[in-house]
Amino acid sequence: MACVAVTWARPESTYTYKWDNINVDEILESNRLLKGYVDCLLGKGRCTPDGKALKETLPDALEHECVKCTGKQKSGADKVIRHLVNKRPDLWKELAVKYDPDNIYQARYKDKIDAVKGSA
């Protein structure tokens, strides 16, 4: 969840810059686009190439605190988390159940999550 919609893998020291210019705001403002990405991540729907790459990369980004994320990816991830926590808690919960069933990352990132609550 920490890097939803903005991290994609490549074998070098950072995830690819290829998607740094994705318009995260456009995705978050469109229920259709956001639901498409979430459904992909949850295994409930088809994945675009971007969604597939995100799905493959998300576990690594969560496990390693997004250390391979570019600055833009970290910024986008923060924006996505803020949006999901505050405006789409239903989707946040579904993603947490899938990607953090033992509450490991929710606990690890508690301060960051708490910091975005109430800030849209």
C-alpha positions in Angstrom: 0.0 0.0 0.0 2.9 2.3 0.7 3.7 2.6 -2.9 0.3 2.1 -4.5 0.2 3.3 -8.2 3.8 4.6 -8.4 6.4 1.9 -8.1 7.6 -0.5 -10.7 10.6 -2.9 -10.7 13.8 -3.0 -12.5 17.0 -4.8 -11.3 19.0 -1.6 -10.7 19.2 0.3 -7.4 15.9 2.1 -8.0 12.6 1.2 -9.6 12.3 2.4 -13.2 11.8 6.1 -13.8 9.6 5.3 -16.7 6.4 5.9 -14.7 7.6 8.9 -12.7 5.3 11.2 -14.7 2.1 9.2 -14.2 -0.6 11.6 -13.2 -1.5 10.2 -9.7 -4.1 12.9 -9.2 -6.0 11.8 -12.3 -6.1 8.2 -11.0 -7.2 9.3 -7.6 -9.9 11.6 -8.9 -11.4 8.9 -11.2 -13.3 6.1 -9.4 -13.0 4.0 -12.5 -9.2 4.3 -12.8 -8.6 3.9 -9.1 -10.9 0.9 -8.9 -9.1 -0.6 -11.9 -5.8 -0.4 -10.1 -7.2 -1.7 -6.8 -9.0 -4.6 -8.5 -5.7 -5.5 -10.2 -3.8 -5.4 -7.0 -6.5 -7.5 -5.3 -6.6 -10.1 -8.1 -10.2 -9.2 -8.8 -9.7 -7.7 -12.3 -7.5 -7.4 -15.3 -4.2 -5.6 -14.9 -2.9 -3.0 -17.3 0.9 -3.3 -17.9 1.4 -0.6 -15.3 -0.9 -2.3 -12.8 0.9 -5.7 -13.3 4.3 -4.1 -12.7 2.9 -2.4 -9.6 1.4 -5.6 -8.3 4.8 -7.3 -8.8 6.7 -4.5 -7.1 4.5 -3.6 -4.2 5.6 -6.5 -1.8 9.3 -5.5 -2.3 8.5 -1.8 -1.7 6.6 -2.6 1.5 9.2 -5.0 2.8 12.1 -2.6 2.1 10.4 0.7 3.1 10.4 1.9 -0.5 14.2 2.2 -0.5 14.3 1.6 -4.3 11.6 4.3 -4.9 12.5 7.5 -6.7 11.6 10.8 -5.1 8.6 11.2 -7.3 7.4 7.6 -6.5 7.7 8.3 -2.8 5.8 11.5 -3.2 3.1 9.8 -5.3 2.9 7.0 -2.7 2.4 9.5 0.1 -0.4 11.1 -1.9 -2.1 7.7 -2.6 -1.8 6.7 1.0 -3.3 10.0 2.2 -6.2 9.7 -0.3 -7.0 6.1 0.6 -6.7 6.5 4.3 -8.9 9.6 4.3 -11.3 9.3 1.4 -11.4 5.6 0.6 -10.8 3.6 3.8 -12.8 0.8 2.3 -10.1 0.3 -0.4 -7.3 0.9 2.1 -8.8 -1.9 4.3 -9.1 -4.3 1.4 -5.5 -3.7 0.3 -4.3 -4.1 3.9 -6.0 -7.4 4.2 -4.3 -8.6 1.0 -0.8 -7.1 1.4 -0.6 -7.0 5.2 -2.7 -9.8 6.7 -0.5 -10.0 9.8 -0.5 -6.2 10.3 3.3 -6.0 10.0 3.4 -3.0 7.7 0.5 -1.2 9.4 2.5 -1.4 12.6 5.9 -0.5 10.9 4.4 2.6 9.2 1.9 3.5 12.0 3.5 7.0 12.5 3.3 7.8 8.8 -0.2 6.5 8.5 -1.4 8.4 11.6 0.3 11.6 10.2 -1.8 11.6 7.1 -5.1 10.9 8.8 -7.3 13.9 8.5 -5.1 15.6 5.9 -6.6 15.3 2.5 
